[in-house]
Amino acid sequence: MMSKKWLFFIFLIFSLVSFSQTYDSYKPERDKIHDLVHTKLKVDFNFNKKELNGEAWVTAKPHFYATDHFSLDAKAMIIHQVSFNNEILEYSYDDYKINIDLPKEFRKGEEFTIYIKYTARPEKVAQKGSAAITSAKGLYFINADGYDKNKPTQIWTQGETEASSCWFPTIDTPNQKTTQEIYITVEDKYVTLSNGDLVSSKKNKDGTRTDYWKQDLPHAPYLFMMAIGEFAVVQDTWEGIPVNYLVEPKDSAEAKNVFGNTPEMLSFYSKILGYRYPWEKYNQIIVSDYVSGAMENT
Protein backbone atom coordinates (compact mmCIF):
# COMPACT_ATOMS: atom_id res chain seq x y z
CA MET A 1 0.00 0.00 0.00
CA MET A 2 1.39 3.40 -1.02
CA SER A 3 2.20 5.94 1.63
CA LYS A 4 0.59 9.38 1.62
CA LYS A 5 3.98 10.79 0.63
CA TRP A 6 4.12 8.72 -2.59
CA LEU A 7 0.49 9.44 -3.42
CA PHE A 8 1.19 13.16 -3.12
CA PHE A 9 4.30 12.80 -5.31
CA ILE A 10 2.33 10.97 -8.04
CA PHE A 11 -0.45 13.59 -7.84
CA LEU A 12 2.13 16.36 -8.23
CA ILE A 13 3.64 14.72 -11.35
CA PHE A 14 0.23 14.31 -12.99
CA SER A 15 -0.63 17.92 -12.16
CA LEU A 16 2.59 19.20 -13.72
CA VAL A 17 2.03 17.12 -16.88
CA SER A 18 -1.53 18.39 -17.13
CA PHE A 19 -0.40 21.99 -16.65
CA SER A 20 2.29 21.56 -19.31
CA GLN A 21 -0.23 20.20 -21.84
CA THR A 22 -2.65 23.04 -21.08
CA TYR A 23 0.11 25.63 -21.42
CA ASP A 24 1.23 24.18 -24.76
CA SER A 25 -2.31 24.53 -26.18
CA TYR A 26 -2.89 28.00 -24.75
CA LYS A 27 -3.09 30.67 -27.46
CA PRO A 28 -2.82 34.15 -25.98
CA GLU A 29 -4.22 37.20 -27.71
CA ARG A 30 -1.80 39.30 -29.71
CA ASP A 31 0.13 41.95 -27.76
CA LYS A 32 -1.34 45.41 -28.18
CA ILE A 33 1.25 47.94 -29.33
CA HIS A 34 -1.36 50.21 -30.91
CA ASP A 35 -5.15 50.49 -30.69
CA LEU A 36 -7.16 50.93 -33.85
CA VAL A 37 -9.60 53.84 -33.68
CA HIS A 38 -11.12 54.30 -37.15
CA THR A 39 -10.71 52.80 -40.63
CA LYS A 40 -11.72 54.62 -43.81
CA LEU A 41 -11.52 52.80 -47.15
CA LYS A 42 -12.08 53.65 -50.80
CA VAL A 43 -12.15 50.64 -53.13
CA ASP A 44 -12.85 49.66 -56.71
CA PHE A 45 -12.16 46.45 -58.61
CA ASN A 46 -10.28 44.97 -61.55
CA PHE A 47 -12.42 41.98 -62.51
CA ASN A 48 -9.95 40.76 -65.17
CA LYS A 49 -7.05 40.55 -62.71
CA LYS A 50 -9.23 39.74 -59.66
CA GLU A 51 -7.69 42.63 -57.80
CA LEU A 52 -8.89 45.48 -55.58
CA ASN A 53 -7.60 49.02 -55.95
CA GLY A 54 -7.68 50.59 -52.53
CA GLU A 55 -6.99 53.62 -50.41
CA ALA A 56 -6.95 53.30 -46.64
CA TRP A 57 -6.86 55.88 -43.88
CA VAL A 58 -6.03 54.03 -40.66
CA THR A 59 -6.39 56.00 -37.44
CA ALA A 60 -4.68 54.51 -34.37
CA LYS A 61 -2.99 55.44 -31.09
CA PRO A 62 -0.32 53.81 -28.89
CA HIS A 63 -1.84 51.30 -26.51
CA PHE A 64 0.52 52.22 -23.65
CA TYR A 65 4.15 52.96 -24.50
CA ALA A 66 5.20 55.83 -26.70
CA THR A 67 6.22 54.67 -30.17
CA ASP A 68 7.62 55.98 -33.44
CA HIS A 69 6.86 52.81 -35.45
CA PHE A 70 3.58 51.39 -36.68
CA SER A 71 2.95 47.89 -38.05
CA LEU A 72 -0.06 46.78 -40.13
CA ASP A 73 -1.03 43.40 -41.50
CA ALA A 74 -1.32 43.47 -45.29
CA LYS A 75 -1.06 40.17 -47.15
CA ALA A 76 0.12 39.82 -50.77
CA MET A 77 -0.47 43.47 -51.67
CA ILE A 78 1.31 45.99 -53.83
CA ILE A 79 1.98 49.05 -51.68
CA HIS A 80 2.07 52.22 -53.78
CA GLN A 81 2.33 54.91 -51.11
CA VAL A 82 2.40 55.42 -47.35
CA SER A 83 2.00 58.93 -45.94
CA PHE A 84 1.05 61.05 -42.94
CA ASN A 85 -0.48 64.51 -43.47
CA ASN A 86 0.67 64.34 -47.13
CA GLU A 87 4.24 63.58 -46.03
CA ILE A 88 5.66 60.43 -47.63
CA LEU A 89 6.86 57.96 -44.99
CA GLU A 90 9.59 55.34 -45.05
CA TYR A 91 8.39 51.75 -44.68
CA SER A 92 9.38 48.14 -45.26
CA TYR A 93 7.07 45.42 -46.57
CA ASP A 94 7.55 41.64 -46.65
CA ASP A 95 4.24 40.56 -48.24
CA TYR A 96 2.70 40.12 -44.78
CA LYS A 97 3.30 43.31 -42.77
CA ILE A 98 3.92 46.98 -43.49
CA ASN A 99 6.40 48.37 -40.96
CA ILE A 100 6.16 52.16 -41.00
CA ASP A 101 8.51 54.79 -39.59
CA LEU A 102 6.26 57.43 -38.04
CA PRO A 103 7.28 61.10 -38.42
CA LYS A 104 7.61 61.49 -34.64
CA GLU A 105 7.10 59.66 -31.37
CA PHE A 106 3.43 59.39 -30.41
CA ARG A 107 2.40 58.95 -26.78
CA LYS A 108 -0.44 57.02 -25.19
CA GLY A 109 -3.81 58.45 -26.25
CA GLU A 110 -2.30 60.52 -29.09
CA GLU A 111 -4.06 59.62 -32.34
CA PHE A 112 -2.52 59.62 -35.81
CA THR A 113 -3.84 58.70 -39.26
CA ILE A 114 -1.75 56.85 -41.85
CA TYR A 115 -2.75 56.89 -45.53
CA ILE A 116 -1.93 53.85 -47.67
CA LYS A 117 -2.55 53.46 -51.40
CA TYR A 118 -2.42 49.79 -52.36
CA THR A 119 -3.54 46.97 -54.63
CA ALA A 120 -4.96 43.84 -52.99
CA ARG A 121 -4.22 40.58 -54.82
CA PRO A 122 -6.23 37.80 -53.16
CA GLU A 123 -5.16 35.21 -55.74
CA LYS A 124 -1.57 35.57 -54.48
CA VAL A 125 -2.37 35.13 -50.77
CA ALA A 126 -0.31 32.30 -49.30
CA GLN A 127 -2.21 31.53 -46.08
CA LYS A 128 -4.44 28.47 -46.13
CA GLY A 129 -7.89 27.71 -44.79
CA SER A 130 -9.06 25.14 -42.27
CA ALA A 131 -11.63 22.37 -41.90
CA ALA A 132 -14.28 24.97 -41.01
CA ILE A 133 -13.23 27.68 -43.49
CA THR A 134 -11.81 26.13 -46.62
CA SER A 135 -10.01 29.23 -47.93
CA ALA A 136 -8.37 32.25 -46.30
CA LYS A 137 -7.73 34.74 -49.10
CA GLY A 138 -10.21 37.26 -47.70
CA LEU A 139 -11.61 38.58 -50.99
CA TYR A 140 -13.35 36.38 -53.56
CA PHE A 141 -14.21 37.06 -57.20
CA ILE A 142 -16.93 34.67 -58.39
CA ASN A 143 -17.31 34.13 -62.15
CA ALA A 144 -15.42 37.38 -62.67
CA ASP A 145 -15.24 37.03 -66.46
CA GLY A 146 -18.92 36.03 -66.76
CA TYR A 147 -17.95 32.89 -68.66
CA ASP A 148 -20.27 30.58 -66.71
CA LYS A 149 -23.78 31.59 -67.76
CA ASN A 150 -25.29 29.52 -64.93
CA LYS A 151 -23.44 31.36 -62.17
CA PRO A 152 -23.73 35.02 -61.11
CA THR A 153 -20.78 37.39 -61.11
CA GLN A 154 -20.08 38.44 -57.54
CA ILE A 155 -17.45 39.78 -55.18
CA TRP A 156 -17.61 39.02 -51.47
CA THR A 157 -15.35 38.88 -48.44
CA GLN A 158 -14.76 36.45 -45.56
CA GLY A 159 -12.54 37.79 -42.80
CA GLU A 160 -12.57 35.23 -40.00
CA THR A 161 -10.24 35.25 -38.23
CA GLU A 162 -7.28 37.03 -39.83
CA ALA A 163 -8.21 37.32 -43.52
CA SER A 164 -9.49 40.89 -43.73
CA SER A 165 -5.86 41.99 -44.10
CA CYS A 166 -5.96 40.32 -47.52
CA TRP A 167 -8.07 43.24 -48.79
CA PHE A 168 -7.20 46.21 -46.56
CA PRO A 169 -4.26 47.04 -44.25
CA THR A 170 -5.19 46.70 -40.59
CA ILE A 171 -4.14 45.23 -37.26
CA ASP A 172 -5.84 41.95 -38.09
CA THR A 173 -6.61 40.45 -34.72
CA PRO A 174 -9.93 39.99 -32.89
CA ASN A 175 -8.78 41.95 -29.83
CA GLN A 176 -8.83 45.18 -31.86
CA LYS A 177 -11.97 47.30 -32.35
CA THR A 178 -12.51 50.08 -34.89
CA THR A 179 -15.29 52.13 -36.38
CA GLN A 180 -15.37 52.18 -40.17
CA GLU A 181 -16.48 53.84 -43.37
CA ILE A 182 -16.09 52.52 -46.88
CA TYR A 183 -16.67 53.92 -50.37
CA ILE A 184 -17.33 51.10 -52.87
CA THR A 185 -17.24 51.95 -56.58
CA VAL A 186 -18.84 49.41 -58.95
CA GLU A 187 -20.75 49.22 -62.21
CA ASP A 188 -24.18 50.73 -61.71
CA LYS A 189 -25.90 47.37 -62.30
CA TYR A 190 -24.44 45.92 -59.10
CA VAL A 191 -25.89 46.08 -55.59
CA THR A 192 -23.42 46.53 -52.72
CA LEU A 193 -23.64 45.58 -49.07
CA SER A 194 -21.32 46.49 -46.22
CA ASN A 195 -21.42 47.24 -42.51
CA GLY A 196 -23.51 50.04 -41.03
CA ASP A 197 -25.77 52.49 -42.88
CA LEU A 198 -25.81 53.23 -46.59
CA VAL A 199 -25.24 56.99 -46.24
CA SER A 200 -25.20 57.85 -49.95
CA SER A 201 -25.19 56.35 -53.43
CA LYS A 202 -23.71 58.52 -56.17
CA LYS A 203 -23.74 57.80 -59.90
CA ASN A 204 -20.51 58.69 -61.68
CA LYS A 205 -20.02 59.97 -65.24
CA ASP A 206 -18.22 56.79 -66.33
CA GLY A 207 -21.26 54.57 -65.67
CA THR A 208 -20.11 53.46 -62.24
CA ARG A 209 -21.71 54.19 -58.88
CA THR A 210 -20.08 54.86 -55.51
CA ASP A 211 -21.89 53.61 -52.41
CA TYR A 212 -20.83 55.06 -49.07
CA TRP A 213 -21.34 52.80 -46.02
CA LYS A 214 -20.60 53.99 -42.48
CA GLN A 215 -20.63 52.24 -39.13
CA ASP A 216 -20.27 54.30 -35.96
CA LEU A 217 -20.00 51.42 -33.47
CA PRO A 218 -16.56 49.76 -33.20
CA HIS A 219 -16.02 46.11 -34.09
CA ALA A 220 -13.18 43.70 -34.85
CA PRO A 221 -11.47 43.86 -38.27
CA TYR A 222 -12.50 40.30 -39.15
CA LEU A 223 -16.15 41.44 -39.09
CA PHE A 224 -15.68 43.98 -41.91
CA MET A 225 -17.53 42.81 -45.00
CA MET A 226 -18.44 43.61 -48.59
CA ALA A 227 -20.69 41.87 -51.08
CA ILE A 228 -21.21 43.00 -54.67
CA GLY A 229 -23.52 41.43 -57.22
CA GLU A 230 -26.84 41.59 -59.02
CA PHE A 231 -28.95 40.91 -55.95
CA ALA A 232 -32.64 41.42 -55.35
CA VAL A 233 -33.24 43.24 -52.06
CA VAL A 234 -36.34 41.93 -50.30
CA GLN A 235 -37.22 44.41 -47.58
CA ASP A 236 -38.49 43.74 -44.07
CA THR A 237 -38.28 45.68 -40.81
CA TRP A 238 -38.03 45.30 -37.04
CA GLU A 239 -38.81 48.12 -34.60
CA GLY A 240 -37.75 50.76 -37.07
CA ILE A 241 -34.52 49.19 -38.33
CA PRO A 242 -34.12 47.64 -41.80
CA VAL A 243 -34.19 43.85 -42.05
CA ASN A 244 -33.35 42.96 -45.64
CA TYR A 245 -32.79 39.69 -47.49
CA LEU A 246 -30.42 39.85 -50.47
CA VAL A 247 -30.76 36.95 -52.91
CA GLU A 248 -30.43 36.23 -56.59
CA PRO A 249 -33.38 37.76 -58.46
CA LYS A 250 -34.71 34.30 -59.38
CA ASP A 251 -35.05 33.49 -55.67
CA SER A 252 -36.71 36.72 -54.52
CA ALA A 253 -40.21 35.19 -54.22
CA GLU A 254 -38.89 32.64 -51.71
CA ALA A 255 -36.76 35.00 -49.60
CA LYS A 256 -39.34 35.58 -46.88
CA ASN A 257 -40.13 31.87 -46.72
CA VAL A 258 -36.48 31.33 -45.78
CA PHE A 259 -35.74 34.42 -43.67
CA GLY A 260 -39.18 35.70 -42.66
CA ASN A 261 -38.86 34.75 -38.97
CA THR A 262 -35.93 37.14 -38.51
CA PRO A 263 -37.94 40.02 -36.93
CA GLU A 264 -39.50 37.59 -34.46
CA MET A 265 -36.04 36.25 -33.65
CA LEU A 266 -34.75 39.76 -32.95
CA SER A 267 -37.63 40.38 -30.56
CA PHE A 268 -37.07 37.06 -28.79
CA TYR A 269 -33.33 37.50 -28.19
CA SER A 270 -33.66 41.18 -27.26
CA LYS A 271 -36.21 40.18 -24.61
CA ILE A 272 -34.52 37.06 -23.26
CA LEU A 273 -31.09 38.74 -23.06
CA GLY A 274 -32.46 42.02 -21.73
CA TYR A 275 -30.46 43.91 -24.34
CA ARG A 276 -31.88 45.39 -27.53
CA TYR A 277 -30.24 44.44 -30.81
CA PRO A 278 -27.59 47.22 -31.13
CA TRP A 279 -26.68 47.48 -34.82
CA GLU A 280 -28.06 49.73 -37.57
CA LYS A 281 -29.66 46.92 -39.55
CA TYR A 282 -29.99 43.16 -39.84
CA ASN A 283 -29.27 42.04 -43.39
CA GLN A 284 -28.80 38.50 -44.68
CA ILE A 285 -27.27 37.70 -48.03
CA ILE A 286 -26.85 34.53 -50.07
CA VAL A 287 -23.64 34.33 -52.17
CA SER A 288 -22.22 31.73 -54.52
CA ASP A 289 -19.34 29.36 -53.73
CA TYR A 290 -19.02 30.44 -50.10
CA VAL A 291 -16.06 28.96 -48.22
CA SER A 292 -17.84 28.16 -44.96
CA GLY A 293 -21.32 27.54 -43.58
CA ALA A 294 -22.05 31.18 -42.79
CA MET A 295 -20.44 34.27 -41.29
CA GLU A 296 -21.57 36.61 -38.53
CA ASN A 297 -20.43 39.89 -40.09
CA THR A 298 -21.53 42.86 -38.01
N, C-alpha and C positions, 0 to 999 in steps of 0.2 A: 504494500500500500504506500502511495506516494505521500511524502511529508507536505505540510502546508508551504514550506519553503520552495520545494520543487514545483508545486502547482502554481505558485505565484510567478516563478521563473518562466514556466511554459506560457502562462497567460501574458506575461510581458513580451515574450518573443512574438506571439501571435498578434498582439496589439501593434508592435512596431512594424511587422510585415503588412498588416492591414493599413496602417497609416502611410507606409511607403507607397502601396498601390494606389491609395486615394490621392496622394500628392502627385504621383506620376500622371494621373488622369485629369488633374485640376487644370482648368484653362482660365487664367485670370483675364480680366478686361485689359485692353491696351492702355498703357500709361498716357495720361493727359498732359501734353506739353502746351497745347493751345485748345481753346474752346471755340467751336464754330458759333457764329451769331446769326449770319444771314447769307443766303446764296441766291444770286441773280444769274440767270442763264438766258442767252439768245442762241437758238439753234435753227438750222435748216439741214437739208439732206441731199446727198448724192446717191440716188437709187442705183445707178450703174456700178459704182464702186462699193456700194453698201457702207457708206461713211457718213458721219455727222460733222458738219461745220459748226463750231461752237465758239462762243465768247462767255467767259465766266467772271463774275465779280464775287470773290469770296471774302466775306468779312469775318474776322476772328479776333481773339485777344489771348494773351498769355494766361494759362490756367493758374499758375502761381509764380514761378520764377520769371524774372526779366529775360528777354531773349531777343537776339538779332537775326535768328534764322527761322524759317517756316517751311514745313514739309507737308506735301499733299500727295495723296494716292492718285495716280493717273496711269492706267494700264494701256500699253500699246498705242499711244497717241503720237501725233506729230505736234510739237509745241512750237508755235510761231512767234509768240511774244509773251513776256511777263513784265508787268509794270506796276508802279505805285504812284498815284497822282501824276500820270503821264511821264513818269521817269522810268526809263528802261532799267530793269534789275538783272543782276547776274544770277544764274541758276545752273544747276546740273540736273541731268535727267537720264535714268537708266532703264526706261521702258516700264517702270513700276512706280517710281516716286519722283516728284519734282522737289528738289532741295533749293530753296530760295534764300539769297542773302538780302535781308531787309535793309532799308536805307538808314535805320538807326535802331537802337535798343528800345523795345517796347516793354512797359512794366505791366504788372497785374492790373486788369480792368481797363487797360488802354487799347481801344479798338483800332484796327487798320483794315483796309480793303485792298486786296491784290487782284489785278486784272490779268486774265490769261486768255489768249487767243490760241485755238487748238483745232486739230482734226482728230476725231475719235474713229478708230478702225477696229470694230468688234471682231472682224474676221481674222485679225492677227493676235487676238488675246490668247495667252498661253495657259491661263488657269483653267482647271477642269471642274466638272460638276460633281455630283454625288448621286447616291441611290435615290434621294428624294428630289433633287433638282439636277436634271440630266445635263445641263449646260450652264456655264458661268461667264458668258461673254457680255452680259448686261443689256445689250441692245441687239434687237433681232429684226432683220428685214425678211419679210415673208413674200415670196413670189415677186421679188422686186422688179423683174423685167416683164412681168405680166404674161410670161410664156404659158403657164398652166391656166387654161381657161376655166377650170373647175375649182380654182382656189383664189381667194381675194388677195389683193396686194395690201400689205399692212406693215406697219412698224410698231413695235411695242418693246417695253423694257421689263426686266426682272432683276431686282437688285439684291435680293437676300443671298448671303448676308454681307458680302463685300464685293458686289458686282456693279454697283452704281458708278464706281470709279472707272469703269470701262467706257462711260459716256460723258462724264464731267469730272473735273478735278475736285477732290474733297478729302476730308479726313474720314475714310470709309470704315467706320466702326460703329456698332450699335450704341456705344456709350456717349456718342455725340448727339446734339440736338440743334437744329437750325430752322429758322423760318425760310421761306423760299418764294421766288417769283420766276416765271419762265415765259419767254416769248417763243412761240413755235411757228415757223413759217413753212407752209405747205401749199400744194396746188389747191385751188379753191374747192375742188370736188371732194376733198377729204374732210372728215370730222376729226377733231382732236379731243383728247381727254388728258387732264393732268390733275394735280392736287389743288385743293382750294377752290376759289371762285373764278369763273370766267369773267374777267373784268372788262375786256373789250375784244372785238374781232374786226380787224381792219383789212379791207381788200386793197391789194397793191396793183400798181399799173402793169406789172408783168404777168398778171393772171394768177398770182399767188395770194394767199391770205395769211395774216399774222394774228394768231390768237394769244392773248395775254392772260395767263393763269397766275393767281396769287394766293398764298396761304400764310396767314398771320400767326398761326400757332406752330411752335417748333416741333419737329419730329426728327427721327434718325435718318441719315442719308440713304439707307437701304430701302426706305419707304417712299422715296421719290419715284414718280412714275410718269410715263407718257404712253399713249396709244394713238395711232393715226391709221385711218382707213375709211372706207365707204360704209359707215355704220348708220343704221336707223336708230334714232333716239326715241325710245318709248318712255313717256313722262309719267311720273307718279309723284306723290308728295307725302310728307309726314310732319305734322305740326309746324308747317311753314317752311321746311327745308326741302330742296329738290331730292327726289329719289328717282333716278333714271336707270333704264336698262338699255344698254347699247349692244345691238346684235346685227348680224347681217340682214339686209333688207328682206330677204326671203323668209326670215324667221320672225319678223316683227309681230305677226298675228299671234304667235305663241309666247311672246316675251312675258306677259303677265301671268300666263299659266305656270311658267317656271319660277318667276321672281315675285309674284304678286303678294306673297305673305310678308314681304320685307317691312312695310310700315308696321304691321302687327308685331313683328319681331323687335323692332326698335322700341315700341311701347313696352313690351314685356321686359326687355333687359334694362331699360331705363328705370322701370318700376322696381324690379327685383334687386337691382344693384344700388338703388337710391341715388343714381347719378345720371343726369340726362346726357344722351348722345352728344358729344362736344363739337363735332366737325361741321363744316359748312354744307356738306351734302352727303348722300350715300348713293354712289353710283356703282353699278355692276356691269362688266363688259365681258363679252365672249370673243376670244381671239383664236386664230388658227395656229396649230403646231406648238402649243404652249409646252414649256419644258418641265412643268410640275403640275400638281393637282389644281392649285389655286394660289393666290397671293393676297395678303392683307394690306395692300397699299393704303396709306392714309387717305 
